[in-house]
Amino acid sequence: MTAGMGGQAITVTRLCTLGLTGGAAGGVVLALGVSVPMAVAGAMVWADHPWGPMVALLAGLALICWIIVQVTVIGFSTWLQPVFFLVGATVTSFAMLVIRAAP
């Protein structure tokens, strides 16, 4: 049982009502919502694609949002949460700098 910032306990019963009986659904959402966009953004920036910085900006924002929702739902549980929040903020910041510097 874990408490999020709302003070409500996250129990197996509550998760089952959402259809989340295991960690697989969260892993799929994480992969599709954060990992795949980050990989695509990295490949596009590496290839110097003109849309690369915009995709990197969106991928960084997706990571930031994921961490905010995760901490809200399950609470602060590991030192990796602030680290990856900073990773998302760094990706987002550099993408914004590149977008603003473009002619």
C-alpha positions, -999 to 999 in steps of 0.1 A, spaced: 0 0 0 14 34 -10 1 69 -5 3 95 -31 2 133 -26 -36 132 -23 -33 111 9 -54 83 -6 -39 48 -3 -33 30 -36 -45 -5 -29 -49 -36 -51 -86 -32 -50 -84 4 -63 -61 -6 -91 -83 -36 -101 -112 -12 -106 -90 6 -132 -82 -27 -149 -46 -26 -136 -40 -60 -121 -3 -59 -126 26 -37 -137 24 -46 -174 -2 -19 -183 20 8 -167 50 -5 -185 33 -4 -218 21 31 -212 56 41 -201 72 26 -232 47 41 -257 44 75 -239 80 82 -229 105 56 -242 95 55 -279 92 93 -282 126 98 -266 142 72 -289 125 88 -320 136 122 -309 172 110 -304 173 95 -338 158 125 -354 182 149 -337 211 127 -346 200 126 -382 197 164 -382 160 161 -392 143 196 -392 116 183 -369 140 167 -344 141 196 -319 103 198 -318 100 160 -313 127 163 -285 107 191 -269 75 170 -268 94 139 -256 110 159 -228 76 173 -218 62 137 -219 89 126 -194 82 155 -171 45 148 -172 51 111 -165 72 119 -134 46 144 -121 18 119 -125 38 91 -110 47 111 -79 11 123 -76 -3 88 -78 23 67 -59 42 93 -40 80 99 -38 95 65 -38 130 66 -53 158 90 -60 153 82 -97 121 103 -99 139 137 -94 168 126 -116 145 117 -145 125 149 -139 158 168 -144 165 147 -175 132 157 -190 137 193 -180 172 193 -196 159 177 -229 131 202 -230 154 232 -223 180 223 -249 152 216 -275 137 251 -268 172 267 -272 177 249 -305 142 259 -317 147 295 -308 182 296 -324 168 283 -357 166 309 -385 
